[in-house]
Structures are given as C-alpha cells and as structure tokens.
Amino acid sequence: MNAPSLTPVRFDILNLAQAMRMSSALDAVPMNLSDTQWRSLADFLQPVSLQQGQVLIEQGVKDRTVYFVESGSLTVHFEDDRERIRIAMVGAGSLLGEGAFFSHLPRSATVNAGSDCRLWCLTPLRFRELSGRHADIALELTISMSAVLARRMYNKPKRVAVT
C-alpha cells in the first residue's frame, strides 16, 4: 500500500470550511463552526496532499483516521465475498473514514485519489485532545460526522463510501 504523504505544505483551514459550506452533495459535512472555531480545529488536523491514483485507505486495514476533503475527488472501491466491486465517488466538502473512526473495525473499502486532492486528517488521539480543549468543537464535529454516516447508510448506493 502506498501511504498518503503527509506533506509540510501549509493549507488554509478556511478553504475546507468553504468547501463544506458550498457542497450540495448528499454526504457534505454539515459543520456549523465560526471562522475562529475552524482555526482552533486546524491545530488538531494534519494536512494531506494526494496525487491522482494514490491510495488513501486500504480495505481491511485497521486504522481509525478520518479525512476531510478540501479539494479533489476520490473513488471508493469495495470488494465483497463474491468478488463484486462497488464504486462511489467522494468530493470536496465531504469526509472519508468515519465508519472505522466510530466502529473501531477495519476499513471497509479502498479509497484512491481520482484527481489531485487536498485533505485534512484527524486521528483518534488528536480527537481526544480536541475534546479536552474544545469540547464544543468536538461535539459539533461528532454530530456532523454522524450525519454523514447516517446519510450514507440510508442511501444504498452511497453505503460503499462508509470507510
């Protein structure tokens, strides 16, 4: 597996906020934070830059990192026990990895960059730190991620995007 490169590039968290506000996708993240809260959240997130074709998440791997998509698109591939592959697309303003984040189970699908992407990642450890320092932001984040998970589960074609 080619792990995503954690680049030292400086991203602007407000670009992620804008992507979420502007997205009309079913699985857009409905975050309701002020610009000040977004800047506080940025202290707990790590920017990730992917080139087209790079693997972000691999099916079966035990990892609970969640990724917020600032720009670009990603493809989600799931192979079931009959070797059928299902595909979903995830774009700017959404997230990936919420299934494993909440369930503590291995990744349910493989995710590749369909184009060059900018993402922000949040590990469980950083989430715990966020919860201790900014409980209001952590609660909003949890509710928003749960909303995306619920929307994907209710929409059968989007279920494959639960990673």
N, C-alpha and C positions, 0 to 999 in steps of 0.2 A: 504494500500500500504506500502510495506517495502521500505523506502527511502534508497538510497545508503549511505553507511557510508563514511563520509569524514574523512579519516584516517590521522594521523600525520606522516605517512610514507614518507620518502624522496625519491622521484623519480628523475631520471636524464632526463631532457628535451631532451637531445641528443638521448636518446633511442626512443622517439616519433619521432624525426626528421628522424632517421634511418628507423623506421617502415614506414613512409610516402615515403621515397626515395625508399625503397625496394619493396613496394606493387605494384603488377601488376593488381590489381583489377580495374574494371570499375570505382568504386567510391573511388579510392585512392585520398587523398588530395594532389593536385599538388603545395605544398608550395615551394617557391624559396627564402629561407632565409639563411643567413650565420649563422655559429655557434654562433657568437656574438648576432645576432638578435634573434636567438632561446632562448638564455639565458635571453635576455631582455623580450621576450614574457613570459617566465616562471614566471616572477614576477607578472603576471596578471592572471595566471591559478592556479587552485586548483587540486592537485592530488586526484584521487578517486580509491579505490580498491573495487572490487566486487567479491563475491564468486559465483560459479556456482548456477544458479537458482534465484539469487536476481533480483528484479525489479529495473531498472534504470529509465524508463519513463513509465507513465501510460496513455493510451488513454483517451482523454477528459480533462486532467489536463491542467490548464493554467500556463505554465512555459516556459521561453524562453532560458534556459541554453542550451549551445551546448557542446557536449562531443567529444573529440578526442581520438581515440582508439590506445593505445600504444601496448598492447598485449591482446590476448584472442579473443573470438568471442562472438557475441551477436545475439539473434534471435529477429526479429521484427514481431509482430502479429497485424493484422488489422481485425477488425470485422465490416462489412458493414451493411446496413439496412436490408439485407436479412439473416443476421447472418452467412455469409460466412467468413471464416478466411483465410487470405493470410499470407504467411510467407516469409521473406527474411533473409539472413544472412549477418552480417557486421563484418569485421575482422580488424586486425591491419593495421594501415595506413589510416583508413577512419574516418568518424565522424558520429555523430547522433545528431538530434535536430535542424538541420539547417532550417527545414520547419517552425517551431514555432519561431525560432530566427528572421527570416526575416518577417514572416507574422503577428506576434502578435496574432495568433489564437491558440486555444487549441491543445494539442498534438493529432496527427492523428493516432497513433498506440501505442502499448505497447511494451517495449523492456526489455528482460530478458538476463542475462548473461548465455551464453551457456557453458561457461567454466570460470575459474577464470580469471579476467580481471584487467588490469591497464588502467586507462583513465585519461584524464586531462579535467577539465570543465572550461568554460568561461561564466560568467553571463553578461547580458547586461550592468550592472553598471561597471564591470571591463573592458568591451569592450570600453565603453565611456572614461574611464580613459586611456586606452591604446591609443585610438585615439588622445587624447590631448597630450600625452607624446611622442608617437612614431607613428606618422601618416603614415609613410612608411610601418611599420609592420602591422598596422591596415588595410591599403589598400590591401596589399598582402593577408592577412587573409580573407578579404571580397571577393576578387576575387576568391580565392581558394575554399571557402565555396560555392560560387555561382556556380562554375564549377561543384562541386559535385552535387548540387541541380539540375542543368541543365542536367547532365548525367543521373541522376536517373529518371528525368521526361521524357527524351527521350527513356529510356529503360523500357518498360511496366512492366516486372517482378520486376524491382528494385524500381518502384514507391512506393511500400509499405514501403520502407526504408526511405522515406521522413517523418521525425517525427517532 
